[in-house]
Amino acid sequence: MTEREPVVYIVQEVLRRDAKGDWVRAHNLLPARKFGRLEILLDQRRFPLSTAPIIEELREKLQNYQATDYLLPVGSPSFIMAVGAIAALRTGGTIQILSWDRASGEYVDSLWDLGGSYD
């Protein structure tokens, strides 16, 4: 079986209006490509009254999530929490998160191991 390229799962596309009034991405996501193929999970939307459809959509989109993939947590904090929880369930608690480092102007990765007991 061939190893696949890691995927960078971007939680939500965040848009803003530019000086001309056009919608543009609020964050430059292209530097994250050095970690893998970019995939946006959710478009810019309001938080739904019912969370069940969003959870189902996220479970479907994260069905191939692996411990070698990355999460890029941008967007609604509620969506970020849901994506992190679903990803952690898929890997037994290990997730890799990308964060923007202003000093270097790059995304940096960190490994989070959420496994274990919390008695």
N, C-alpha and C positions, 0 to 999 in steps of 0.2 A: 504494500500500500504506500502510495506517495504522500509525503507530508505536504500539506497545503500552506500557502502563504498566510501568516497571521492576519487577522482582521482587526481594524480599529473601529469599534462600534461607538459612533457619536450619538449621544442620547437624544438630542433634539436640535434641529436646525433653528438657529436664532437669527432673526432678521431685524434690520433697522432701516430707517429711511436715510438716504444720502442727501447731499446738498440740493440735488435736482428733484428730490421727492420720490426717487425710485427705491424699491426694496432691494437691499443688498445684505449679504451675510455680515453679521456683527463680529464674527471671529474669523481670523485667517486659519483655516483648518489644514491647509496644504502641508505645513511642516510636519504634521503627524503622519504623512505618507511614508516617512522613513521607517515607521514601525509596522506598516502593513497596508493592506487595501482598506480604503475608507468606506464605511457604510453608515448612513444616517438612519436611525431607527424611527424617529417621529418627526413630522413636520411641525412648523410653528402652529400651535393651536391652543385654545383655551382648555383649562382643566375641565374634564367632563363631570357631569352630575353623577354618573355611574362609572365606577372604575373597572368593572368587569370587562368591557370591550377593550380597554387599553391593555389590561393585564394579558388578555388572550392574544392580542396583536404582538405584544412584546415577547411572550412565550414562543410564539411562532417564529418571530424574527431572530430569536436567540437560540433556536433549537440546535444549531450547529456550533454554539459557543464552546470554546476550549480554553484550557488554562494558559495556552500560549497566545491568546487574543488579548486585546486591550480595550478598556473603556475610557472614553473621553467625556467627562461629566460636564456638559454644557446644557443649559435649558432650565426647565422647571425643576426645583428641588424635589418635588414629589415624583416626577418621572425619573430623576437620577436615582432616588432611593429604590424605586421599583426595579430599575434595570440592574442595579448593584445586587439586590436581593436575588433576582432570577439568575443572574450570572453566577453568584456564589453557590446557589443550589445546584447548578449544572456541574460545578467543579469540586464539590465537597468543601467549599469555603475559600478557595484561592482565586483572587482576581488581580489583574494588573491594571493600574490606573495611570493615565497620562495627565500631567499638570503642566501648565505654562510657566516657564521660568523667565521672568522679565529681564533678569541680569544677562542671561545667555541668549535670549530671544529664541528659545527652542522649547519643545515639549520634553519633559523628563518622565521616565517611568518609575513606578514604585510597585513592589509586590506586597499585597495585603493577604495574609493568611488568617481567615476568620474562623477556621476550624477549632475544634476543642470544646471543652466543657466550660460552662459559665455558671457553676453552682454558687 
